[in-house]
Amino acid sequence: MLNKIIFISILFFAQNTLFAEYVPGEVLVKVKKSSNISSYARVSEISGSELKIVKIDKSKNIMSAIEELAQNPDIEYAQPNYIYHISIVPNDTRYSDLWGLKNTGQTVTAATYVPTHGNAGDDINAENAWGIITDCSSITVAVIDTGVNYTHDDLKNNMWDGGSSYPKHGWDFYNSDNDPVDDNGHGSHLAGIIGAQGNNSIGVTGVCWLTNIMALKSFDSSGTGSTATIISAISFAINNGANIINASFNLYGSADTALSATVTAAEQADILIVSAAGNGYENDGHAYNVDSGTKTYPCCFTQDNVLCIAALDQKFQIASFSNYGATSVDVAAPGTNVVSTWYTTNSTYYLENGTSMATPYAAGLAALVWANNPSYTYLDVKNAVIYGGAAVSSMSGITVSGNVINAYNALNYINVPRGLAAVVAK
């Protein structure tokens, strides 16, 4: 009976370590007093500890090795040699303003949205994630918006390389030229949230410290675009290797068949579209449930490659302006008092509010996840962003998941195997 209990406990232990990282080929063991395990070929001491490291073949499953070692009467317990990561803090001068990345309970300077401060720790857990990865330069994020200030000091090194055909890092579909310069500010702000260069001693940092921002201008200086300009931009993204599209724009009331078909084409090209839930019907400031009220698109398209984002305030509550929906809106992200890059000069930063700002937080996280797991599909990335989030009671019934994005958890999220049964040998 004792052997059965040991086996079951080890199996339970293994199931609960699926999300952890550990050193391949090493098992930590504690040897019972007056016992030794010298029979094992490769055993080394841990300085200052009673534990020992048993070396195993790196091709061997760690959990299988632990199960075998647990049967040895000389061993008190065995476990993986877990991998830990330091929390990395960038040296960007305005990092302390970025409560969504690091919430210390700070008041954001010149905030225009109430509340202006929140609770320490209510953030997307970026610093722990950066201990794993900061470089998303293998992933291209297309920002379909008012353009990007691609010469900004915090963006110029993180722009997509379009070669001689697209020397200014994208295309302007509104004016039909190759200069997608921002004349509104909205697109530049989004680009900075996704990928302002981190740890460069100036300004802010994006969720990704290094990335490739593809600037696709489909909206004019007033923020107005069309089905045709957006479709052209999505098609450009498909044809030029984009992985993720940031879609911080909305159409209310109509499903737009033509745009839907292009979203499907993006899905077939393995592109994730991260979409804003919207700031209330026709921007009147009154948020509503898009499941039961007027629908908003692309958020409410049903294709699997659409990831829809609600906005949080600094109290980790749904922002008063943010639309929501337990069927259509997947997850929430910081969307108030957000400081990011701006379009007026190459060193200007600006504070904005909106689901538009929450969306690039999620798009940046998607890039981080995909860069860390290059074999992922868009659906793997989407699930990691949604279900790797942290449950927040105020989000229950507000979004599909009831979660707020969490960068560290998303990097460690995997789908738990289903349909497996443990068999205990008699």
C-alpha positions as CSV (number, residue, x, y, z in Angstrom):
1,M,0.0,0.0,0.0
2,L,2.9,2.3,0.8
3,N,4.3,2.0,-2.7
4,K,0.9,2.9,-4.2
5,I,0.7,6.1,-2.1
6,I,4.2,7.1,-3.1
7,F,3.4,6.5,-6.8
8,I,0.2,8.5,-6.6
9,S,1.9,11.4,-4.8
10,I,4.6,11.6,-7.4
11,L,2.1,11.5,-10.2
12,F,0.2,14.4,-8.5
13,F,3.5,16.3,-8.1
14,A,4.3,15.8,-11.8
15,Q,0.9,17.1,-12.9
16,N,1.3,20.2,-10.9
17,T,4.7,21.1,-12.3
18,L,3.7,21.3,-15.9
19,F,4.0,25.0,-16.0
20,A,7.5,25.2,-14.4
21,E,10.9,25.2,-16.1
22,Y,13.7,23.0,-14.9
23,V,17.2,22.1,-15.8
24,P,17.3,19.1,-18.2
25,G,19.2,16.1,-17.1
26,E,19.3,17.0,-13.4
27,V,17.2,15.8,-10.4
28,L,17.6,17.1,-6.8
29,V,17.4,14.5,-4.1
30,K,17.5,14.5,-0.3
31,V,19.1,11.4,1.0
32,K,17.9,9.9,4.3
33,K,20.3,10.0,7.2
34,S,22.9,7.2,7.4
35,S,22.2,6.4,3.8
36,N,24.1,7.0,0.6
37,I,23.4,6.9,-3.1
38,S,27.0,6.3,-4.3
39,S,25.7,3.6,-6.6
40,Y,24.4,6.3,-8.9
41,A,27.1,7.1,-11.5
42,R,26.9,10.9,-11.4
43,V,26.1,12.5,-8.1
44,S,27.4,15.9,-7.0
45,E,27.0,18.0,-3.8
46,I,25.2,21.3,-3.4
47,S,27.3,23.6,-1.4
48,G,25.7,24.4,2.0
49,S,22.9,21.9,1.6
50,E,22.0,18.3,2.3
51,L,20.6,18.0,-1.2
52,K,22.5,16.3,-4.0
53,I,22.3,16.6,-7.8
54,V,21.8,13.3,-9.6
55,K,22.7,13.6,-13.3
56,I,20.5,11.7,-15.8
57,D,20.5,11.4,-19.5
58,K,19.1,14.6,-20.9
59,S,16.9,12.7,-23.3
60,K,15.2,11.0,-20.3
61,N,11.9,12.4,-19.0
62,I,12.5,14.2,-15.7
63,M,9.3,13.1,-14.1
64,S,10.0,9.5,-15.0
65,A,13.4,9.8,-13.4
66,I,11.8,11.3,-10.2
67,E,9.3,8.4,-10.1
68,E,12.2,5.9,-10.2
69,L,14.3,7.7,-7.6
70,A,11.3,7.9,-5.3
71,Q,11.2,4.1,-5.1
72,N,14.7,4.0,-3.6
73,P,14.5,3.5,0.2
74,D,17.6,5.7,0.7
75,I,16.0,8.8,-0.8
76,E,13.6,11.0,1.2
77,Y,12.4,12.9,-1.8
78,A,13.3,13.9,-5.3
79,Q,12.3,16.9,-7.4
80,P,13.3,18.8,-10.5
81,N,16.1,21.4,-10.4
82,Y,13.8,24.4,-11.2
83,I,14.8,27.4,-13.2
84,Y,14.2,30.8,-11.8
85,H,14.5,34.2,-13.5
86,I,15.5,37.6,-12.2
87,S,13.0,40.5,-12.6
88,I,14.5,43.0,-15.0
89,V,13.8,46.7,-14.6
90,P,14.6,49.0,-17.6
91,N,16.4,52.3,-17.2
92,D,13.9,54.3,-19.3
93,T,13.4,57.7,-17.7
94,R,9.6,57.6,-17.6
95,Y,9.3,54.0,-16.6
96,S,7.8,55.0,-13.3
97,D,4.8,56.5,-15.1
98,L,4.0,53.1,-16.7
99,W,1.6,51.7,-14.1
100,G,0.4,49.0,-16.4
101,L,3.9,47.5,-16.5
102,K,4.8,48.2,-12.9
103,N,2.1,49.4,-10.5
104,T,3.6,50.8,-7.3
105,G,0.4,52.7,-6.4
106,Q,1.9,55.8,-8.1
107,T,-0.1,58.8,-9.3
108,V,0.6,59.3,-13.0
109,T,1.7,62.9,-13.7
110,A,-1.0,65.1,-15.3
111,A,-3.4,62.3,-15.4
112,T,-6.7,63.0,-17.2
113,Y,-8.6,60.0,-16.0
114,V,-10.0,59.2,-12.6
115,P,-8.8,57.2,-10.7
116,T,-5.3,58.4,-11.0
117,H,-3.6,55.8,-8.8
118,G,-4.1,52.2,-8.0
119,N,-2.8,49.4,-5.8
120,A,0.8,48.2,-5.9
121,G,1.1,45.0,-7.9
122,D,-2.0,45.5,-10.0
123,D,-0.2,45.4,-13.3
124,I,0.6,42.9,-16.1
125,N,3.6,41.4,-14.3
126,A,6.0,42.6,-17.0
127,E,9.2,42.6,-14.9
128,N,9.0,38.9,-14.2
129,A,8.3,38.2,-17.9
130,W,11.3,40.3,-18.9
131,G,13.5,38.0,-16.9
132,I,12.6,35.4,-19.5
133,I,12.5,37.5,-22.7
134,T,12.5,41.1,-23.8
135,D,13.4,40.7,-27.5
136,C,10.4,40.3,-29.9
137,S,12.4,41.3,-33.0
138,S,11.6,38.0,-34.7
139,I,7.9,39.0,-34.7
140,T,6.4,41.7,-36.9
141,V,3.5,43.7,-35.5
142,A,1.5,45.7,-38.0
143,V,-0.2,48.8,-36.6
144,I,-3.1,49.7,-38.8
145,D,-3.9,53.2,-37.7
146,T,-3.1,56.9,-38.4
147,G,0.6,56.1,-39.1
148,V,3.6,56.0,-36.9
149,N,6.2,58.6,-36.0
150,Y,9.0,56.2,-37.2
151,T,11.8,58.8,-36.5
152,H,10.8,59.0,-32.8
153,D,13.9,58.4,-30.6
154,D,12.0,55.6,-28.8
155,L,10.7,53.9,-32.0
156,K,13.2,54.4,-34.8
157,N,15.3,51.3,-33.9
158,N,12.2,49.1,-33.6
159,M,10.6,49.7,-37.0
160,W,10.0,47.0,-39.6
161,D,12.7,46.9,-42.3
162,G,10.8,47.1,-45.5
163,G,14.0,47.3,-47.7
164,S,14.2,49.5,-50.7
165,S,10.6,49.0,-51.6
166,Y,9.3,50.3,-48.3
167,P,12.1,52.5,-46.9
168,K,9.7,54.2,-44.4
169,H,8.7,51.0,-42.7
170,G,5.2,50.5,-44.3
171,W,2.7,52.2,-46.5
172,D,0.1,55.0,-46.5
173,F,-3.2,53.6,-47.9
174,Y,-5.1,56.7,-47.2
175,N,-2.9,59.0,-49.3
176,S,-1.6,56.1,-51.6
177,D,2.1,56.7,-51.0
178,N,5.0,55.0,-49.3
179,D,5.2,57.4,-46.3
180,P,3.0,56.3,-43.4
181,V,4.0,59.2,-41.2
182,D,1.5,59.9,-38.3
183,D,-0.4,63.1,-38.5
184,N,-2.7,62.4,-35.6
185,G,-0.8,60.8,-32.8
186,H,-3.0,57.8,-32.2
187,G,-0.9,55.3,-34.1
188,S,2.4,56.5,-32.6
189,H,1.0,56.1,-29.2
190,L,0.0,52.5,-29.9
191,A,3.4,51.7,-31.4
192,G,5.1,52.8,-28.2
193,I,2.9,50.6,-26.0
194,I,3.8,47.6,-28.1
195,G,7.5,48.3,-28.7
196,A,9.1,51.6,-27.6
197,Q,12.7,50.6,-27.2
198,G,13.4,49.4,-23.7
199,N,16.5,50.0,-21.6
200,N,17.8,52.8,-23.8
201,S,17.9,55.4,-21.0
202,I,15.2,57.6,-22.5
203,G,11.4,57.9,-22.4
204,V,9.3,54.8,-22.0
205,T,9.4,51.1,-22.8
206,G,7.0,48.9,-24.7
207,V,5.9,45.5,-23.6
208,C,8.6,44.4,-26.0
209,W,12.0,46.1,-25.7
210,L,12.9,45.2,-29.3
211,T,10.4,44.4,-32.0
212,N,9.4,45.1,-35.6
213,I,6.6,47.7,-36.0
214,M,5.1,47.8,-39.4
215,A,3.4,51.2,-40.0
216,L,0.2,50.9,-42.1
217,K,-1.6,54.2,-42.3
218,S,-5.3,53.6,-43.1
219,F,-6.8,56.6,-41.3
220,D,-6.4,60.4,-41.9
221,S,-5.5,63.1,-39.4
222,S,-9.0,63.1,-37.9
223,G,-8.9,59.4,-37.3
224,T,-11.2,58.4,-40.2
225,G,-10.6,55.4,-42.4
226,S,-12.6,53.1,-44.6
227,T,-13.2,49.4,-45.3
228,A,-11.1,49.8,-48.5
229,T,-8.1,51.3,-46.7
230,I,-8.2,48.8,-43.9
231,I,-8.6,45.8,-46.2
232,S,-5.6,47.1,-48.2
233,A,-3.5,47.3,-45.0
234,I,-4.5,43.8,-43.8
235,S,-3.6,42.5,-47.3
236,F,-0.2,44.2,-47.1
237,A,0.4,42.7,-43.7
238,I,-0.5,39.2,-45.1
239,N,1.8,39.6,-48.1
240,N,4.7,41.0,-46.1
241,G,5.1,38.6,-43.3
242,A,3.3,40.2,-40.4
243,N,2.5,38.0,-37.4
244,I,0.2,40.2,-35.5
245,I,-2.1,43.1,-36.4
246,N,-3.1,45.8,-33.9
247,A,-6.6,46.9,-34.7
248,S,-7.5,49.8,-32.3
249,F,-10.5,50.9,-34.3
250,N,-14.3,50.1,-34.4
251,L,-17.3,49.9,-36.7
252,Y,-20.6,49.8,-34.9
253,G,-23.7,47.9,-36.1
254,S,-22.6,46.3,-39.3
255,A,-20.6,43.1,-39.7
256,D,-18.9,44.4,-42.9
257,T,-18.8,41.3,-45.1
258,A,-15.8,42.5,-47.1
259,L,-13.6,43.1,-44.0
260,S,-14.7,39.8,-42.5
261,A,-13.4,38.0,-45.6
262,T,-10.1,39.7,-45.2
263,V,-9.9,38.8,-41.6
264,T,-10.5,35.2,-42.7
265,A,-7.6,35.5,-45.2
266,A,-5.4,36.7,-42.3
267,E,-6.5,33.7,-40.3
268,Q,-5.4,31.4,-43.1
269,A,-2.0,33.2,-43.1
270,D,-1.6,32.5,-39.3
271,I,-2.0,36.1,-38.3
272,L,-3.5,37.2,-35.0
273,I,-5.7,40.3,-35.0
274,V,-5.8,42.1,-31.7
275,S,-8.9,44.3,-31.6
276,A,-10.3,47.0,-29.3
277,A,-13.7,46.4,-27.6
278,G,-14.5,50.1,-28.2
279,N,-15.2,53.1,-26.0
280,G,-19.0,53.1,-25.9
281,Y,-21.4,53.4,-28.7
282,E,-20.2,56.1,-31.2
283,N,-17.8,57.3,-28.5
284,D,-20.6,58.8,-26.4
285,G,-18.8,57.7,-23.2
286,H,-21.3,55.1,-22.1
287,A,-20.0,51.6,-22.2
288,Y,-22.2,48.7,-23.0
289,N,-22.4,45.0,-23.5
290,V,-21.5,44.2,-27.1
291,D,-23.1,40.8,-26.8
292,S,-26.6,42.2,-26.1
293,G,-26.3,45.7,-27.5
294,T,-25.0,47.0,-30.8
295,K,-22.1,44.9,-32.0
296,T,-18.7,46.4,-32.8
297,Y,-16.2,45.1,-35.3
298,P,-13.6,43.7,-35.7
299,C,-14.2,42.7,-32.1
300,C,-17.4,40.8,-32.7
301,F,-16.2,38.9,-35.7
302,T,-16.3,35.2,-34.9
303,Q,-13.1,34.1,-36.6
304,D,-10.7,32.4,-34.2
305,N,-7.8,34.8,-35.0
306,V,-9.6,37.8,-33.5
307,L,-8.6,38.6,-29.9
308,C,-10.8,41.4,-28.4
309,I,-9.6,43.6,-25.5
310,A,-11.4,45.6,-22.8
311,A,-9.8,48.4,-20.9
312,L,-8.9,48.5,-17.2
313,D,-8.4,51.5,-15.0
314,Q,-5.7,51.9,-12.3
315,K,-7.9,50.3,-9.7
316,F,-8.0,47.1,-11.9
317,Q,-11.7,47.8,-12.5
318,I,-13.3,47.9,-16.0
319,A,-12.8,51.5,-17.3
320,S,-16.0,53.4,-17.3
321,F,-15.8,53.9,-21.0
322,S,-14.9,50.4,-22.0
323,N,-17.3,48.1,-23.8
324,Y,-17.5,44.5,-22.5
325,G,-19.1,41.2,-23.3
326,A,-18.8,37.7,-21.8
327,T,-19.0,36.1,-25.3
328,S,-17.2,38.6,-27.6
329,V,-14.6,40.3,-25.4
330,D,-11.8,38.0,-24.4
331,V,-9.6,39.6,-21.8
332,A,-8.8,43.0,-20.2
333,A,-5.6,45.1,-20.2
334,P,-4.6,48.5,-18.8
335,G,-6.2,51.4,-20.8
336,T,-6.2,54.5,-18.7
337,N,-3.5,57.1,-18.0
338,V,-1.2,55.5,-20.4
339,V,2.0,57.4,-21.3
340,S,3.5,56.6,-24.7
341,T,5.3,58.0,-27.7
342,W,3.7,60.8,-29.7
343,Y,3.9,62.3,-33.2
344,T,4.7,66.0,-32.7
345,T,8.5,65.7,-32.2
346,N,11.0,62.8,-31.9
347,S,11.1,63.2,-28.1
348,T,7.5,63.9,-27.2
349,Y,5.4,61.6,-25.0
350,Y,1.7,61.9,-24.3
351,L,-1.0,60.5,-22.0
352,E,-4.1,58.8,-23.5
353,N,-7.1,56.7,-22.4
354,G,-9.1,54.1,-24.2
355,T,-9.6,50.5,-25.3
356,S,-7.2,51.7,-28.1
357,M,-4.5,51.8,-25.5
358,A,-5.4,48.4,-23.9
359,T,-5.2,46.7,-27.2
360,P,-1.5,47.2,-27.9
361,Y,-0.7,46.0,-24.4
362,A,-2.2,42.7,-25.5
363,A,-0.6,42.9,-28.9
364,G,2.8,43.5,-27.3
365,L,2.3,40.5,-25.0
366,A,1.3,38.3,-28.0
367,A,4.6,39.3,-29.7
368,L,6.5,38.4,-26.5
369,V,4.8,35.0,-26.3
370,W,5.3,34.2,-30.0
371,A,9.0,35.3,-29.9
372,N,9.5,33.0,-26.9
373,N,7.7,30.1,-28.7
374,P,8.4,30.4,-32.4
375,S,6.6,27.2,-33.2
376,Y,3.3,28.5,-31.9
377,T,0.3,29.2,-34.2
378,Y,-1.9,32.3,-33.8
379,L,-4.3,30.2,-31.7
380,D,-1.6,29.0,-29.3
381,V,-0.6,32.7,-28.8
382,K,-4.2,33.8,-28.4
383,N,-4.9,31.1,-25.8
384,A,-1.7,32.0,-23.8
385,V,-2.7,35.7,-23.7
386,I,-6.3,34.9,-22.6
387,Y,-5.9,32.0,-20.3
388,G,-2.5,32.8,-19.1
389,G,-4.1,35.9,-17.6
390,A,-4.8,36.5,-13.9
391,A,-8.4,36.1,-12.7
392,V,-9.8,39.3,-11.2
393,S,-13.2,39.3,-9.5
394,S,-14.3,42.5,-11.1
395,M,-13.9,40.9,-14.5
396,S,-16.2,38.0,-13.8
397,G,-19.0,38.0,-16.4
398,I,-17.4,41.0,-18.1
399,T,-15.1,39.1,-20.5
400,V,-14.9,35.5,-21.9
401,S,-12.1,34.6,-19.4
402,G,-12.7,37.0,-16.5
403,N,-8.9,37.6,-16.7
404,V,-6.5,40.5,-16.9
405,I,-3.5,39.9,-19.1
406,N,-0.4,38.7,-17.2
407,A,2.9,38.6,-19.1
408,Y,4.7,36.1,-16.9
409,N,1.8,33.7,-16.7
410,A,1.3,33.9,-20.5
411,L,4.9,33.0,-21.2
412,N,4.5,29.9,-19.0
413,Y,1.0,28.9,-20.1
414,I,0.5,25.6,-21.9
415,N,-2.6,23.6,-22.7
416,V,-3.1,20.9,-20.0
417,P,-3.3,17.4,-21.6
418,R,-6.7,15.9,-21.5
419,G,-8.0,12.3,-21.7
420,L,-5.1,10.8,-19.8
421,A,-5.6,8.3,-17.0
422,A,-3.1,7.2,-14.4
423,V,-2.8,3.5,-13.8
424,V,-1.3,2.3,-10.5
425,A,0.5,-1.0,-10.7
426,K,-0.3,-3.6,-8.0
